[in-house]
Amino acid sequence: MNLGSNLESRRYDMSRKAAVLLAVACMVILSMQSSVAAAGFPEKPITILVPHAAGGGTDAIARSLAKASETAFGQPINVINKTGASGAVGMTEGLNAPADGYLVTFATVEICLHPTMGNVQWVPADFKPVMRVNFDAAAVTVKADSPYQTLEDLLKAAKANPGKLKVGGTAPGTVWHLAALGLQQKTGTKVNVIPFPGGAAPAITDLLGGHLDAVTVSAAEVSQHEKAGKVRILAVMAPERLKAFSNVPTTKEKGYDLDLSTWRAFVVPGKTPDAVVKVLNENFKKSMESASFVEFMEKGGFGFGYMPPDGLKKFMEQQTVLFKPLLEEAGLAKK
């Protein structure tokens, strides 16, 4: 019998068991720390960081939901705006915040666009998803007195006059700019895509002033003008008709596979404890169902689009893949 060999084998087994026990102990400690972190959470006010300017759709939804959520959390919910670089500045600040759940970033679709363009040093997976709140599909919209009564009319004119029709979007590389490019790509037309760095509002103003033939911003952003009879929505880029605009056909109904929308979602730094994320998710979801928030969303024509953490994680991955070809076509993707 080789006593030395047996002794070495026993030592190896003991070392391996000790390593396993240590790993288990670490997991238990981390779980306990996470539970402790969430046990009294929140113990102070929560801040929602909006990476876009005050007064826009993203800001309005965040403020309405913040107000509706104070009862559920038992704490004040503050909203701050950190603008710059189409949301990149604010989202970067949100990612670098303490991972304790007290600062939650209200991210938009640009979280999936900036990394592809090389504007930031992070990717969507660096954030931990909490939940998606809404989505608003792009809408092909013309002025009420436009000669284009249908999407077919607009596309026929675009094909007859390549590059002549003026279609307004938002800043290069943002969702409504890509919606205009997507419309071209899927319909085989060529239009003069005019970007508006100031967002949807100036594009809509130019449409109303007769300086554009159409815009590809969200239905929610033109809803007040549509109700006032100043604009006409020809189609929405959604898989099915929108509840608030049930009379408007989808581009899919017209034979074009276009599904482009903006959306808003809560995300936190990647190291935020899961137990804290759970509290955030449960309370914000409960508040989404409150009468005041539902009324706000319906009046504004905003689309509800709740999605849990796991679903949001996969969704962001899919969105990154969806928009990459459009960014490459526009020459905006990093080399």
Buried (B, 14 or more C-beta within 10 A) or exposed (E): EEEEEEEEEEEEEEEEEEEEEEEEEEEEEEEEEBEEBBEEBBEEEBBBBBBBBBEBBBBBBBBBBBBBBBEBBEBBBEBEBBBEBBBBBBBBBBBEBEBBBBBBBBBBBBBBBBBBBEBBEBBBEBBBBBBBBBBBBBBBBBBEEBEBEBBEBBBEBBBEEEEEBBBBBBBBBBBBBBBBBBBBBBBEBBBBBBBBEEBBBEBBBBBBEEEBBBBBBBBBBBBBBBEEEBBBBBBBBBEEBBEBBEEBBBBBEBEBEBBBBBBBBBBBBEEBBBBBBBBBBEBBBBBBEBEEBEEBBEEBBBBBBBBEBEEBBEBBBEBBEBBBBBBEBBEBBEE
